[in-house]
Amino acid sequence: MTKNKLLTLEDLAEKAERLRQKGRRVVLCHGVFDLIHAGHIRHLQRAREQGDELFVTITSDAHVNKGPGRPVFAAELRAEMLAALSCVDCVAINHKPTAINVIESVKPAVYVKGSDYRVFEKDLTGNILHEKNAVESHGGRVHYTDEITFSSSGLINEYLGVFPRETKDYLQCLKRTYTPDGIIEKIKGLSDLRVLVLGDAIIDEYHYTAPLGQTGKGNILAVKYESEEQFAGGALAAANHLAQFSNQVTVATALGTKPSYEEFIRGKLAPSITPQFFYVENEPTTIKRRFVDPDMAKLFEVYFFKDGQMPRKLDEEICRWVAGVVRDFDVVVVPDFGNGFITQKMVEVLTQKAKFLAVNTQVNSGNRGYHVIHRYPRADFVSLNEPELRLASHNRHDPLEQVAEQVARRVGASWIAVTRGTKGAIMTELKTSQIHHVPALSTKVVDRIGAGDCFLSMAALCLGGRLSADLAVFVASVAAALDVQIVCNREPIQPASLFRYITTLLK
């Protein structure tokens, strides 16, 4: 009986049409239904009372936008659980991000949502208003149920072991101080900040391969080429993240001329970003080509870049431009990759004139051993990973918090964050000597490339907008947890995704 209730969307639409011809009223519910609880059952029972047949569609796994590790149950299992309920007549899986396509095909007489969707402004995705319009365009109406409510996310967080005890304790503690709605409003309040991003433009290339094994002659791994993809990385990726949360973002960087990739870069930048490009003649725009296996492990990396100093005249031109505009910005974010764009003269201009300066000095294969945060005599906020921090301090063994404070004081920073991968992040506030520890908030990792730039960008925006340090490191950690689900810099963090995951975590 349960299996007979499981239909495709096409079959669902055909059945709805047959029922309408018989004069029967079709009711539609749509959602994730990751963990069926008493609130869901009552909601569906009340929905069934609005008509003659109750259709339920669920969001496919790929479009469940509640953060890493969700849904807990695969779509097929969720569909089976719903089909087992006597009040449900048919169930189908929807492979689109919203229910609009379902509404257009089923044309329900009544579309039923929970009471929390009654106020459109509280819907983080903004989809409910579009769904309401789609229902009414076919002569239907929207009905809201008022039943006992439970949070599936809260139950999953607490009882299904999605997070370790350390993470649960941290989130419980955070909930005593902040609400999801309160945090979201604070983030939205940052939209008027004027942000300048300065750093290297990088074209990240992924060449996807399939392993063939060791060659017949020599200890060389052979792989089969499958496909390739390019991404706008470096300062460009940081600017794209920031442009989702600030209305006024400018990115300044240098491009080569052989080739420049300017058209590609402009096409990848968010429309609201103002680019300021400078050009290095007869040199390439930096390319980092990575060969990747099916599990996203990096096999080999090739750099295409100018390994030398910026031409003196171009350096002077850039520094004049920076000196002329930097005071116009509330926040200056410098993801310094050490590839040559950020010169010592530019460091002097930035440290002397920027109102709020946030810096990361990345250690990578092209600069290992000589690119450290100490080249900046002043920064308001510094974000480093643990190897970058210990390299800067030449200190392998002392407690991380102690080393972080020493490095921060050397550059006069008010805040320093240390990202630690699976161990989470810490934020030290020098003025109060408070140290905020955040455990890792992601349950799985697709690709770590770009996560540090995402963390830097979001933490800088929050601190530059005068959000508290504990909140800044939480928001940045949530953003980074979402970013490691994204292949390289394929897309920036979207506000709806960030807000929904914050809500999921704090339920």
KATA-V656966 format. One record per residue. N is the residue number from 0. RES is the residue in one letter. SS is DSSP state (a for helix, b for strand, c for the rest). Layout:
((N:RES:SS) (N:RES:SS))
This chain:
((0:M:c) (1:T:c) (2:K:a) (3:N:a) (4:K:a) (5:L:b) (6:L:c) (7:T:c) (8:L:a) (9:E:a) (10:D:a) (11:L:a) (12:A:a) (13:E:a) (14:K:a) (15:A:a) (16:E:a) (17:R:a) (18:L:a) (19:R:a) (20:Q:a) (21:K:c) (22:G:c) (23:R:c) (24:R:c) (25:V:b) (26:V:b) (27:L:b) (28:C:b) (29:H:b) (30:G:b) (31:V:c) (32:F:c) (33:D:c) (34:L:c) (35:I:c) (36:H:c) (37:A:a) (38:G:a) (39:H:a) (40:I:a) (41:R:a) (42:H:a) (43:L:a) (44:Q:a) (45:R:a) (46:A:a) (47:R:a) (48:E:c) (49:Q:c) (50:G:c) (51:D:c) (52:E:b) (53:L:b) (54:F:b) (55:V:b) (56:T:b) (57:I:b) (58:T:b) (59:S:c) (60:D:a) (61:A:a) (62:H:a) (63:V:c) (64:N:c) (65:K:c) (66:G:c) (67:P:c) (68:G:c) (69:R:c) (70:P:c) (71:V:c) (72:F:c) (73:A:c) (74:A:a) (75:E:a) (76:L:a) (77:R:a) (78:A:a) (79:E:a) (80:M:a) (81:L:a) (82:A:a) (83:A:c) (84:L:c) (85:S:c) (86:C:c) (87:V:c) (88:D:c) (89:C:b) (90:V:b) (91:A:b) (92:I:b) (93:N:b) (94:H:c) (95:K:c) (96:P:c) (97:T:c) (98:A:c) (99:I:a) (100:N:a) (101:V:a) (102:I:a) (103:E:a) (104:S:a) (105:V:a) (106:K:c) (107:P:c) (108:A:c) (109:V:b) (110:Y:b) (111:V:b) (112:K:b) (113:G:b) (114:S:a) (115:D:a) (116:Y:a) (117:R:c) (118:V:c) (119:F:a) (120:E:a) (121:K:a) (122:D:c) (123:L:c) (124:T:c) (125:G:c) (126:N:a) (127:I:a) (128:L:a) (129:H:a) (130:E:a) (131:K:a) (132:N:a) (133:A:a) (134:V:a) (135:E:a) (136:S:a) (137:H:c) (138:G:c) (139:G:c) (140:R:b) (141:V:b) (142:H:b) (143:Y:b) (144:T:b) (145:D:c) (146:E:c) (147:I:c) (148:T:c) (149:F:c) (150:S:c) (151:S:a) (152:S:a) (153:G:a) (154:L:a) (155:I:a) (156:N:a) (157:E:a) (158:Y:a) (159:L:c) (160:G:c) (161:V:c) (162:F:c) (163:P:c) (164:R:a) (165:E:a) (166:T:a) (167:K:a) (168:D:a) (169:Y:a) (170:L:a) (171:Q:a) (172:C:a) (173:L:a) (174:K:a) (175:R:c) (176:T:c) (177:Y:c) (178:T:c) (179:P:a) (180:D:a) (181:G:a) (182:I:a) (183:I:a) (184:E:a) (185:K:a) (186:I:a) (187:K:a) (188:G:c) (189:L:c) (190:S:c) (191:D:c) (192:L:c) (193:R:b) (194:V:b) (195:L:b) (196:V:b) (197:L:b) (198:G:c) (199:D:c) (200:A:b) (201:I:b) (202:I:b) (203:D:b) (204:E:b) (205:Y:b) (206:H:b) (207:Y:b) (208:T:b) (209:A:b) (210:P:b) (211:L:b) (212:G:b) (213:Q:b) (214:T:c) (215:G:c) (216:K:c) (217:G:c) (218:N:c) (219:I:c) (220:L:b) (221:A:b) (222:V:b) (223:K:b) (224:Y:b) (225:E:b) (226:S:b) (227:E:b) (228:E:b) (229:Q:b) (230:F:b) (231:A:b) (232:G:b) (233:G:b) (234:A:a) (235:L:a) (236:A:a) (237:A:a) (238:A:a) (239:N:a) (240:H:a) (241:L:a) (242:A:a) (243:Q:c) (244:F:c) (245:S:c) (246:N:c) (247:Q:b) (248:V:b) (249:T:b) (250:V:b) (251:A:b) (252:T:b) (253:A:b) (254:L:b) (255:G:b) (256:T:c) (257:K:c) (258:P:c) (259:S:c) (260:Y:c) (261:E:a) (262:E:a) (263:F:a) (264:I:a) (265:R:a) (266:G:a) (267:K:a) (268:L:c) (269:A:c) (270:P:c) (271:S:c) (272:I:b) (273:T:b) (274:P:b) (275:Q:b) (276:F:b) (277:F:b) (278:Y:b) (279:V:b) (280:E:c) (281:N:c) (282:E:c) (283:P:c) (284:T:c) (285:T:b) (286:I:b) (287:K:b) (288:R:b) (289:R:b) (290:F:b) (291:V:b) (292:D:c) (293:P:c) (294:D:c) (295:M:c) (296:A:c) (297:K:b) (298:L:b) (299:F:b) (300:E:b) (301:V:b) (302:Y:b) (303:F:b) (304:F:c) (305:K:c) (306:D:c) (307:G:c) (308:Q:c) (309:M:c) (310:P:c) (311:R:a) (312:K:a) (313:L:a) (314:D:a) (315:E:a) (316:E:a) (317:I:a) (318:C:a) (319:R:a) (320:W:a) (321:V:a) (322:A:a) (323:G:a) (324:V:a) (325:V:a) (326:R:a) (327:D:a) (328:F:c) (329:D:c) (330:V:b) (331:V:b) (332:V:b) (333:V:b) (334:P:b) (335:D:b) (336:F:c) (337:G:c) (338:N:c) (339:G:c) (340:F:c) (341:I:c) (342:T:c) (343:Q:a) (344:K:a) (345:M:a) (346:V:a) (347:E:a) (348:V:a) (349:L:a) (350:T:a) (351:Q:a) (352:K:a) (353:A:c) (354:K:c) (355:F:c) (356:L:b) (357:A:b) (358:V:b) (359:N:b) (360:T:b) (361:Q:c) (362:V:c) (363:N:c) (364:S:c) (365:G:c) (366:N:c) (367:R:c) (368:G:c) (369:Y:c) (370:H:c) (371:V:c) (372:I:a) (373:H:a) (374:R:a) (375:Y:c) (376:P:c) (377:R:c) (378:A:c) (379:D:c) (380:F:b) (381:V:b) (382:S:b) (383:L:b) (384:N:b) (385:E:a) (386:P:a) (387:E:a) (388:L:a) (389:R:a) (390:L:a) (391:A:a) (392:S:a) (393:H:c) (394:N:c) (395:R:c) (396:H:c) (397:D:c) (398:P:c) (399:L:a) (400:E:a) (401:Q:a) (402:V:a) (403:A:a) (404:E:a) (405:Q:a) (406:V:a) (407:A:a) (408:R:a) (409:R:a) (410:V:a) (411:G:c) (412:A:c) (413:S:c) (414:W:b) (415:I:b) (416:A:b) (417:V:b) (418:T:b) (419:R:c) (420:G:a) (421:T:a) (422:K:a) (423:G:c) (424:A:b) (425:I:b) (426:M:b) (427:T:b) (428:E:b) (429:L:c) (430:K:c) (431:T:c) (432:S:c) (433:Q:b) (434:I:b) (435:H:b) (436:H:b) (437:V:b) (438:P:c) (439:A:c) (440:L:c) (441:S:c) (442:T:c) (443:K:c) (444:V:c) (445:V:c) (446:D:c) (447:R:c) (448:I:c) (449:G:c) (450:A:a) (451:G:a) (452:D:a) (453:C:a) (454:F:a) (455:L:a) (456:S:a) (457:M:a) (458:A:a) (459:A:a) (460:L:a) (461:C:a) (462:L:a) (463:G:a) (464:G:c) (465:R:c) (466:L:c) (467:S:c) (468:A:a) (469:D:a) (470:L:a) (471:A:a) (472:V:a) (473:F:a) (474:V:a) (475:A:a) (476:S:a) (477:V:a) (478:A:a) (479:A:a) (480:A:a) (481:L:a) (482:D:a) (483:V:c) (484:Q:c) (485:I:c) (486:V:c) (487:C:c) (488:N:c) (489:R:c) (490:E:c) (491:P:c) (492:I:c) (493:Q:c) (494:P:a) (495:A:a) (496:S:a) (497:L:a) (498:F:a) (499:R:a) (500:Y:a) (501:I:a) (502:T:a) (503:T:a) (504:L:a) (505:L:c) (506:K:c))
